[in-house]
Structures are given as structure tokens and as C-alpha cells.
């Protein structure tokens, strides 16, 4: 499959009908370090929204305005630590996507990786687009709510390099253990097979052809 451009992905997202109430939900999945957050930010800007500063940066005193067209959510704010992937659906589906599909707002308590506990609430009101990025977000239980599923991948050595650059060498054992966990999970969920678009995250996605 050839590499899509950003404009290809934006056109795809805009053509798809909402499957979660009035919202078009975009699930950006793929292994850690592949470039999902970067793509989510570029999509958000192209759809009239703003960039996110990343997981762990949500400010309850300065949330995304209710009238903003796009909100980005990060799976790292939903997991309960390194072992949280198998129960991601309890937050993503039960507390966010299912309520939104009924026309009400979703919300969940953000996981703080330093404190090792859930802290402040991230509100997810109704808006035009919701972009959810992270490993496992396009699992089977979440896909019925999505208008578009995008899978981002990159070679493991490059993903590990990015992880060490971001998190430091002290977390190499956790990254290597996570690598095995995510591979098994993504394969079992058939995420790549059911993706609407596949993006190579080891090169910059062109804006257009």
C-alpha cells in the first residue's frame, strides 16, 4: 500500500459518516514510538483544531474549548501504567465513546505516571472531530464508534530509539517488555487488517502529492 498524504487522510476523514453520535471519531493506532502523536497533531491542525502537547499535559483549568472543532485524546492518559493495555477499553469505550454515542459528554480521570494514580478529570464534550491516538485505541470494541482507523508503523529499532530519546535509558526494560505486549495485542485485535489507512511513521508524511 502506498504512503498516503496528509490531504488524503483529511479527505478520508471528512468523507466518512459519523459513527459516534454527531462526532467523527478518528482512531490512530500502532506500536509505541511509530509517530501516532505527530500524525494526530497534524490531522487536528488540518481539520481546524489545535495541537496537543502530549500525554500528561491536560490542564483542567485550561481545557480544549467546548466549541473547538477537534479534541485529541492520548491512550497514555487512560492506561493504568505499563500493565494498563488490557483494560484500556474500560476507559476509552465505557467512559468516552459509549456516552458520546448517546449524545452526552464523556469524561475520565487522567492517569498520572509519576504519582501512579488517577488525578484530574479530562472532559470530552460533543464536537465535530475526536482524534484518539495510542497503542490499542482501535481495538475491536472501539472500532464500531470510529469513522476512520489509521495504523501508523515504523521499524522497531527506530521506535526504540525514539522511546529512549523521550523517556531515557532507565526505561529500556519497560519499553522492551511493552514491545512484546503491544505486538501480541495488536495482532490479536486485527487492527492492521481493519485499518482504513496505513502510514509509515519513519518518514515525514507529505502534505499532498
HELIX and SHEET records of a PDB file:
HELIX    1   1 UNK A    6  UNK A   15  1                                  10    
HELIX    2   2 UNK A   36  UNK A   46  1                                  11    
HELIX    3   3 UNK A   75  UNK A   77  5                                   3    
HELIX    4   4 UNK A   81  UNK A   83  5                                   3    
HELIX    5   5 UNK A   85  UNK A   87  5                                   3    
HELIX    6   6 UNK A   89  UNK A   91  1                                   3    
HELIX    7   7 UNK A   92  UNK A   97  3                                   6    
HELIX    8   8 UNK A   98  UNK A  101  1                                   4    
HELIX    9   9 UNK A  140  UNK A  143  1                                   4    
HELIX   10  10 UNK A  156  UNK A  167  1                                  12    
HELIX   11  11 UNK A  169  UNK A  171  5                                   3    
HELIX   12  12 UNK A  172  UNK A  189  1                                  18    
HELIX   13  13 UNK A  191  UNK A  194  1                                   4    
SHEET    1   A 5 UNK A  70  UNK A  74  0                                        
SHEET    2   A 5 UNK A 129  UNK A 133  1                                        
SHEET    3   A 5 UNK A  24  UNK A  29  1                                        
SHEET    4   A 5 UNK A 148  UNK A 153  1                                        
SHEET    5   A 5 UNK A 197  UNK A 200  1                                        
SHEET    1   B 2 UNK A 106  UNK A 112  0                                        
SHEET    2   B 2 UNK A 117  UNK A 124 -1                                        
END                                                                             
